Amino acid sequence: MKKIWKFLVHHVKEDFNTRAYLLIFIFLAVSVFVNYWLDFEDTYLETQKGFTKFFVYFLFYGFAYFSALLILYFSRKGNTFFRKRNFWIRSLLAIGLLSLDGSQPFLHEAINASFDVQIQYWVYKVLTNLVGLIFIMVPLFVFYRCYDNRETHYYGLRPHHFDTRPYFQLLLLMLPLIIGASFIDGFLRQYPMYKVTQAYTVLGVPEWVTVGIYEAVYGMDFINVELLFRGFMVIGMMAVLGRQAVLAMAVTYCYLHFGKPAGEAISSIFGGYILGVVAFETRSIWGGIIVHVGIAWSMELVAFIQKSL
């Protein structure tokens, strides 16, 4: 925990700008209020279909990311990143991959046309997590091999001398908060993410097999999330944005959570910022993976326990 605290103190000393941080705070406060007042994510974005859905998600995430960068650009003297071709290639790639993974055009239609109605929901829940490998991990690997292969970190997936202890300690500190949240109705409406289906009877396997497969791929998807947000949007953008990459990423990360309970979206701002700082300071995303997967599985477990009591 001391290491994480030192990372945060050092980053804030180097990066803090009163005007920039205040304007980012106001932007996020207005964004959160408007989204949950209008239920924008669920009633508008999620109702779109096909490439239209991809396009509106691109505008949605692009608005978050580039608005944050505009604030940072005009809040600090000497910023020139908007004039750099490298910035536009990387930022548009990041928002494009995020939008593709968020919209997953035609996936639902393909599943409905290919699988028995009794297992369609289970297949969708599994594939929606697996397609991140195609939409995020593979494109970033290709980009890395073509443009960043002189770097040894592969956007934080290949760390050197990485200490895992602070992140497991942080997980232990989070556990009481997760248990406490499990008594809130909004939490139990959202979790567990796996909803009971009859897929196991159709497939002829024990129920724990279908649950286990879903939970495994659910956890794996957070590797894609960390690779994109903390890996590419922080470590991969360091050369053009420096420490400003952390704040811009955290704003976009908040928008990623707008379909979830408001408390989770708000907490994602702080969580995303902290994990972004850790990635920046360590050039590794494994701290984020440990924390993210650990919290996700803990939330699933306590929700399962609560609903079984």
Secondary structure, 3 states (H helix, E strand, C coil): CHHHHHHHHHHHHHHCCHHHHHHHHHHHHHHHHHHHHHCHHHHCHHHCCHHHHHHHHHHHHHHHHHHHHHHHHHHCCCCCHHHCHHHHHHHHHHHHHHHHHHHCCCHHHHHHHHCCCCCHHHHHHHHHHHCHHHHHHHHHHHHHHHHCCCCCCCCCCCCCCCCCHHHHHHHHHHHHHHHHHCCCHHHHHHCCCCCCCCHHHHHCCCHHHHHHHHHHHHHHHHHHHHHHHHHHHHHCCHHHHCCHHHHHHHHHHHHHCCCCCHHHHHHHHHHHHHHHHHHHHHCCCHHHHHHHHHHHHHHHHHHHHHHHC
